[in-house]
Amino acid sequence: MMIRITKQYYGDFGESAADVSANAPKEIIQATSNIGHDWPLWEVFIRSKQGLDHKHVGSLHAADAQMAIENARDVYTRRMEGVSIWVVESTYIHASNPDEAESLYDPASDKAYRHPTFYDLPDAVKHM
Amino acid sequence: MQIHDLEKVFLDKIEEEIKIEPRDWMPDAYRKNLVRQISQHAHSEIVGMLPEGNWISRAPSLKRKAILIAKVQDEAGHGLYLYSAAETLGTSREETINDLHSGKAKYSSIFNYPTTSWADMGAIGWLVDGAAIINQVMLCRTSYGPYARAMVRICREESFHQRQGFEILLVLSRGTAEQKAMCQDAINRWWWPSLMMFGPRDGESTHSDQSMKWKIKRMSNDELRQKFIDMIAEQVKVLGMTLPDPDLKWNESRQHYDFGEIDWNEFWNVVKGNGPCNKQRIEARKNAWDEGAWVREAAAAYANKKKLKTNNGLEAA
């Protein structure tokens, strides 16, 4: 078996290593692929301390919501990074389309008067 | 938009240091390159648990045992952050893990070396994690958003790994003659493989050019390696130990350490699967995966049953 690997280093290996799979013993491939499908993917949101918003921190696979929360605890709060966890199945997240960003956010771009710095006031006016 | 317009938008973003996010258009080759690099980085974290996991039951004190467990647990977490980042590019987790088990995907060759004494836990933390950190700090500025965010999280957690490793060696270096010898022996065995972690020399690194243009990588293999050597050559003095390279010498005009030639034959041999532990590592991974199959199946069955119950309950109401 001729394995051709042109390049490999930490975190960046040669993609011609893909050739290897065709030559790998069949039983290995079968043994690892008859396990069944992935558990659903969940997005994880953590409140880092009371008074702050929950913030997206990452995602993980879990069979159900309870397992997702427990895994999120183990993965994302090992150093007391959170006091509250939200999980939601990724399939329920709806996102805006980045290709439509221009038209979607266009209405805000010419309204400088919505910002306090738009207004010129004399220096004598304090605390405003 | 035409493909070349999309490509221009993409390249402009790279140029302006605007991160690429999962739903943005990106060239296929950029996606493929990232999937390869991120998943192999993830596999390295996962396989990296094995040489250290072997020492949890043999740690010399309860304190060291607790530290080692925490470190190995971190590595599982780091694998997860990276698998998640790879997944945002459209590959399934199952596919990624199968590629590791079938040998299609690679992981860092460093984990194909055996850990033969407790001092190796120190040398791995100091040298192997030290080399990884140099690479990972650079990757915090990589152009793909989810990868960069995973790296920031990892770097935040990783610095204790290097410090605990150095501390293990520091304690040994102040111990008995036998402990000092253990310390030096571990450094001797891990030094060269650690330098190989940065990959082939710049001229022989085929993906590097494109990765640098796309700002996936921000520094070359040789630059990173030099940075590592300069750092370690100073730190080893604190241990009162030496690095196993007679050519290692401060070069006043370069303001860097000169160093000897890496054994590239050994490097390619281990890459090609002929390292001391290549087979054991993959075997251990596959066993863990196969022996855990019933747990995954049971959890899935339980979740299904609960879902059915909830649905029936709703219909009845």
Interface residues (C-beta under 8 A of the other chain):
Chain A: I3 I5 T6 K7 Q8 Y9 Y10 G11 D12 F13 G14 E15 A17 A18 V20 S21 A24 I28 I29 A31 T32 S33 I35 G36 H37 D38 W39 L41 G58 S59 L60 H61 A63 D64 M67 D74 V75 R78 R79 A95 N97 P98 D99
Chain B: M1 E21 R23 D24 W25 K32 N33 R36 Q37 I38 Q40 H41 S44 A70 Q73 D74 G77 L80 Y81 S84 E87 S92 R93 E94 I97 N98 D99 H101 S102 G103 K104 A105 K106 Y107 S108 S109 I110 A131 A132 N135 L139 R149 A150 R153 E157 M196 M197 F198 G199 P200 E204 S205 T206 H207 S211 K217 N221 W268 V271 K272 G273 K286 W289 D290 A293 R296 E297 A299 A300 Y302 A303 K306 K307
